[in-house]
Amino acid sequence: MICVSRGGSAMLSALQTTGTVIGDALGVAALCAVVRWVVGQLSRASHTTGVATGDPQLAAALDEAVRGHHTRSVAAAVVTTDAPPRFCYIDADADTSFEIGSLSKALTGLLVADRLPALDLAEDTPLSALDPECEGALGTITVQQLATHTSGLPKLPRSPLVFGQSLAFTAFGTNPYAGSTIRGLRRAAARAARRATPGRFDYSNLGAAALGQAIAHADNRTYADSLATHILGPLQMTRTTVNPPRGGVHAGWTRDGRQTWPWRLGGYAPAGGVVSTITDMARLAQSVLGRTAPGQMALQERHRTSEQSGIGLFWMLKTVDGQHIHWHNGETGGYSSYLGVNIDRGRAVVVLASVADSARQQQIADALIRTSQND
């Protein structure tokens, strides 16, 4: 980190050395990335995937699904409306904590849908009505635009700080959201360059975080407290937390075998800062299947993104072989997750893993659903 005073001589000195410093920093970062990759390969080669336990049929399917792939801890569940949930695990159990990444947005969507009518607000309400500190162009963006990723906001703000934190994550596996605050989030969202004509689907962590924090502000609570009070509590998701303290979750792994620091997202928590267990996520799936979840209206489609897909309030929708699936996935530096719910067929599947590979978790989910259907 380079600290530069506002004095003219210090500024000149900084300008004269910036090129050299940046070059050195990039060189060191590249070297560290190479070293981390080599260590990761050695770690990957030495790691033996545990044998799956739990429900025999699902465990056998999980063993088959992870064969030949880099796997650490996995916890999965198949949930139906006519039987208790079935679980399977690799190096995990019912109470193992996982970062669920952007799957947090599904919970934020439920919170938004639950609180809007309670606060006498609507989906076309501008953000400034929820949080007066969201001023200027940011304050004119509506709830629905943010919840459907059609606000025109970018995925993340573009700034030297974000670039530096991303570079540090690549080189050292650190938390790129370290130090994020609600005030900093508002400032970044207000300054972010938007599309000239909002309305096109453009996935935005920045927008999701801004909406989650604004709805909590309107609720006169923190995001963590609002989510716990209105969503987690009623669903008895007692092991689910937001931005847990140090030690609340173990370090995770990249898909190429490098260990990463846990991610605490600070102000960005509504977009990806939830930590949960497979037991709690199965409770969420049960309530959605039974149409009893607080904020269930979040699942209804608000915007069509393609011929076969759409989005509700953060909940993704897709049509597969004539079946309508509500879903979301998530990925942090060292964790990934997937939740898929077929309300019409009364089936849902959840996969949580301590490796950052959300596509792999969806493949595992598909394998578990096929197995459960063939029982």
Disulfide bonds with the S-S distance in Angstrom:
none
